[in-house]
Amino acid sequence: MHAPIIRLLYISDAADGLDDDAVNAILKSAGKNNPPLGITGVLVFGGGVFAQVLEGPERGVLEKYVQVMADSRHRNCRVVYITTAIRRLFEGVSMAALQALPMELAHIAELDAHRKETVPDEAFASLMNVFFSRLQALP
């Protein structure tokens, strides 16, 4: 049986003028820094927002989130959902990136609007399945 992990979804607002080079720098940094912490996940960006899923050991994920909050490439970080999990959705992926599709941006905005309420497990699971399916479809 695998050790329990946590999965955290946060949303933030991209800094003005953030371009593809900045996103690539985030991915390069994650590729170097996430594996030693046992962190995997996905970064979804577009429409001036980031949505990122971090999964791994509780301490590593929370330490990474604290670092993320201090990053000047975005602002207004807010946790939308956090849960424990038995298995990873993004096994072996230090950090993948997806350009957000319009429907995903709407789904992210809806989760964000309800983040101070209890986000239904089904809504979170549905969004994670969309991200996972898109990653599986990448060449």
N, C-alpha and C positions, 0 to 999 in steps of 0.2 A: 504494500500500500504506500502511496506517495505521501510525503509530509504535506500538511495543509498549507495553502498559500492564500494570499489576499489578492483581490482584483479591485483596482481603483479606477474610476472614470472621472476625469476632470475636464472642464471646458475653460477656455480662456480667450481673450480678445487679442488678435495679432497686433503687434506694433505697426504703426503707419510705415508704409514703404517696404514691408517685409517681402523678400523675393525668393525665388527658387534656390538661389545660392545659400540663403540663410537656412532654409529648410534642409538642404543637403548638409550643411554644417551641423545641424542638430542631429541628423541621422549618423553622421560620422562620429560625433562625440558619443552618442548612445551605443554605437557599435563597439566602441572602445571601453566605455565605463559601465555599461549594464551587465555584461556577462559575469564579472567578478562579484557583483551584488546578487546574481541569480534572477535578474529582472528581464522579462520579455514583454512584448506589447506591440501596440500599433498607434501611430500618430495620423490623425485624419485632419486635413486642413483645407480651407477654402472659405470664401465669403467673409473673410476677415476674422475667422474663428479657428481655434484649434480644439480638437477633442482628442484626448489621449487616454489610452488604457495602459496601465502599468500592472503587471502581475508578477508575483514572486513572494519571497519571505516577507512577513509583516515589517520587520525592521528595515530591510532594504528598500521596500516600496515607500514607506513613510519618509525615510531619509532622502530618497530620490525626489519625492514630491516637495519636500522642503527646499531642495536645491532648485527645482523647477520654478517654484514661486518667486525666487529671486532673479530669474532670468529676464533681462530687459527686452527680449524679443517678443514678449507678450505681457499682458497685464490682466488684472481682474480674474485671477485663477479661482475657480470654485469647484469643489468636489460635488459631483452629481450622484455618484453611487459608489459604495464600497461594500464588498462582500467577501466571505471566505469561499474557497473552492478546493476541490480535491484534485482536479487536474487543470492544466493550463490550456487555454485556447490557442495561444501563440507559441507553443513549444518550439524551441530552437530559433526563435526570431528575436534578436536583441532589440530591434525596433524597426518595424516596417512602416512605410508611409503610403497613404492613399489620398489622392485628391478627392475631396468630398463632392458627391453628386448632389444635385438640388434636393432630391427627396431625403437624402441623409441629413442635409443641413436643416431641413424642416423637422426631422425626427430629433436631431440634436437640440434645436431650439425648443421643442416641446418638453424634452427632458429637463432642460435648463430652467424653463418656466415653472416646473413643478419640483425643483430640487429641494425646496424647503418643506415639501410634503414627503410622504412616503412614496418613493418611486416604485411602481409595481415591478416585481421580479420579471414578469413577462415582457415588459417594455425594455428593460435592460437586456434581457436575454435575446430579444429580437434584434436589437441593434448590434450586439456582439456577434450574432450569427451572420448578419449582413456583412460586417467587417471581415469575419473569418472566411466567408464564401468568396468575397472579392479577392482576398489574399491568395486563396487556393487557385483562383482563375488567372493569376499573374503568371507570365512566362517564366 
